[in-house]
């Protein structure tokens, strides 16, 4: 199953042009949703204004080399490996979901645009990456959804409580899950069965919700978070510290009570 290209099988009944047009439409939805989010919430304006304030409060002028060094370390550490989340379960779940999603999306684009003809000879590596990416996304997203959400883990809310901010992770899990089920049913090659068509519809709908719901979900945070991390580390390096006071030059004394349980109250 892992080496089967489900889009090539789908191409026997659906033109690859329609699949490619769908991908382009999803990209357009992301662009429009992100722009509307920027205009309405004014996040980018806040970042630029905050950067100006930080520049005025800086105690050191960073050279171009120092800036490149800070940005490179941020990309490698904070962004690529999410080091800010520590070494616990939250970081593992986040990395699984993040890299799974990237692999799933990239391989989807390659399979649809390069190997979606029924006569295509698809290299086995791309379907394998597609399936593994989807599995990683489901595992990481489900791990986060059921066990690591702050409102569930720290505030005793039930796991099935859904709010608008949950739209992104739920749509992400749904699209990957329905994609895997649809691929499996394609692999079975069941004759005169409707199962694969139903889950194909679910797969399409979940992607419409995921990419069309950018304005209402946390999808756009994927673009804001790297910029915020870079700005934060630059502020640390030039001494502006986002207008926050420097750390106290004193030992941390919390008392023995803090050792009674793992910190989880945010």
N, C-alpha and C positions, 0 to 999 in steps of 0.2 A: 504493500500500500504506500509506503513512504516514498517510493521512487516513481509513483504514478502522478502524472500531471493532470489534475482534474479539469483544468481549463481547455486542454487539448481534447478531452472527451466531450466537454460541453460544446466545443466548436463543431461537433457533428450535427448539432441542432440549432446552435446560435452562432451568428456571424461574429468573427473576432472583432469586427469594427464596432459592434455594439458593446463588447466588453471593454475595448479601449476607450470608447466614448464615455463609458461609465466611470472609468478611472479619472479621465480628464475632468468630468463633472464633479467628482469628489474633491479633486485638487482645487477647483474653482470655488467650491463651497467652503473649503478651509480658508482660502485667501479672503473671501468676502466676510466670513464669520470673524476672522482675526482682525480685519480692518474695522468692522463694526464694533468689536470688543475694544479695540484701541481708542476709537473715537468716543465711545460712550463712557468707558471706565477711566480713560485718560492715564493709563498705566505708563505709556512711553513718555508722556509729558512729565509725569512724576519722576521718572528715572533721570531725565535730562535736568530737571530743576534740582534734584537731589545731588547730581554730579556737580553742578555749578556751585552749590553750597559747600560741598566737600572740598572743591578746589580752593575756595576762599579760606577754608579752615585748615588746609594742609600745612604741616610743619616741615615738609620735605618735598622738593621737586624731583619727581622720578624721571630718570633718563629713558630714552626709547628702549634700550636694552633691558632695563629693570621692568618696564611695563610689559614687554614681550615675555619676560621670565615669569612675572606674576600671572599673566593671562594663560601661558602654557601650563603652569602648575595647576591653575584652576580647572582648565579643560581636562587634564589628566586625572586629577584627584577629585575635585568636587563634582564635575559633570560626568566624566566617563566611569568613575567607580563610586560615585555618591558617598564619598568619605564622610560628609557632614552627618550622615545617619548613624555613624558609629559602626560597631562590628556585630550588631545583633540581627534578629530576624527581619526587622523592617528593611535593612539594607539589602539582605539577600533577596527578599521578595521584590523589592524595587528593581534590583539589577536584573532579576529573572524577567520581570514584566517589561522593562525598558528594552533590553536587548532582544527579547522575544518579539516584541512589537516591531522593532527596526528590521529584524530579519524577515518577519512575516510580510511587512509592507514592501520592502525592496524586492524580495523574491516574487511577490505577487505581480509587481510591475514588470519584472523581467519575463515571467512566464506568460503574462497576457500580451505584452508587446512583441516578444521575440519567438515564443513557442506555443501560440494559441491556435495555430492551424491544425486541423485534424491529421494532416500528413507530416507535421513537425516531428523531428527526431530530437526530443528533449533530453539534454544531459541529465543524468540521474541526480546530480548534486543539487540542482535548483529545487526540484520537488522535495528532496530531503530537507533542505534548509527551510522551505515553506512549512512543512509539517512540524519540524522541530521548533520553529519560531512560534507557530500557533500553540503548540503544547507548552512552551515556556511562558507564553503570555497568559494562558489559562491558569497555570500553576501559580505564577507570581501574582496575578490579579485576584485569584480566589483566596490565596493565602492572606493577602492584604484585606480583602473584603470580609472574610469570616473571622479573622483573628487579630488584625493589627490596626483597624481603624480607631482613631482616637475616641470617637463618641461611643464605640463599643467596648474598647479595651480599658479606657480610663473613666468613662462617664456612665457605664452600666446601661447603655441603650441596647435594645435588641438588635441582632445582626440584620434582621429583615426590615428595619426602619430605613426608608429611602427618602433622600432629599435631593434637591436639584443638583447639588455639587457631586452627587454620586453618578450622574449621567455618563460621564466619561469612562470610568472604570467598568461600569456595568455593560455599556455598549461595547467596550473593548473585549471583555470576557465573552460576551454573546457572539460577536462577530467571529472571534477565533474558534469558539466552540461549535457554532453552526458550520463554519468552514470545514472543520475536521470531520464532523458527522456527514456533511455533504460529500466530502472527498471519499470517505469510507464507503458510502452507498454507491458512489460512482465506481469504486474499485470492485464491489460485489457484482456489478454488471447485471443487476436484476432486470428481467424482461417484464414489460407491462406492469411495472410497479410505479407508484406515485411518490414513494418515500423521498427519493433524491430531489424531486422537483419541489416538494414542500420545504425541505431544508435549504434548498437553493434560494427560495423566496425569503426564508428567515435570514439567510446570510446577506441577501441584498438589503432587506429592511434594517438589519442591525448596522450595516455600513452606512446607510442613509442617516440613521440616528446619530452614529458616531461622528461622521464628517459634516453632517448638516446641523448638528447641535453644538457647534463650536461656541457660539455666543452664550449658550445657557450652561455649558459644562466647563471643566477645567482643561480642556484641550489646549487652549491658547497659552496655558502656563508652561507648556513645553518650550515655547519660544521666549517667554519672559524670564524663566528661572536661570538659564545660563547667563543672561545679561546681568541679572541681579547678583549672581555669585561672583562674576568678574568685578562688578562695581564694588562689592563688599570687600574683596581682597585687595583691590587697588586702594581703597580707603584705609585699610589696615596698614598698607605699605607706606602711604604718604603721610600717615599720622592724623588724618582728618577723622577717621573712625566713625563716619556717618553722624558726626556731631554728638557722639556718645563719650562719656568720660572714660579715661584709661582704667584698666583693672587695678584694684587696690593692691598695694605692695604689702600684703599681709597673708598669713596662712589661712586656708579655708577651714573654718571651725563650725561644724554643723551638729556636733553632739553624736553620741552613739545611736540615737534613735533612727538616724538616717540609714543605718545598716540593716534595719529590720525588714525592709522590703525593697525590691527593685524600683527605681524611680519610674513612674508611669502617669503622674498627674501633670497635665500640661495646662 
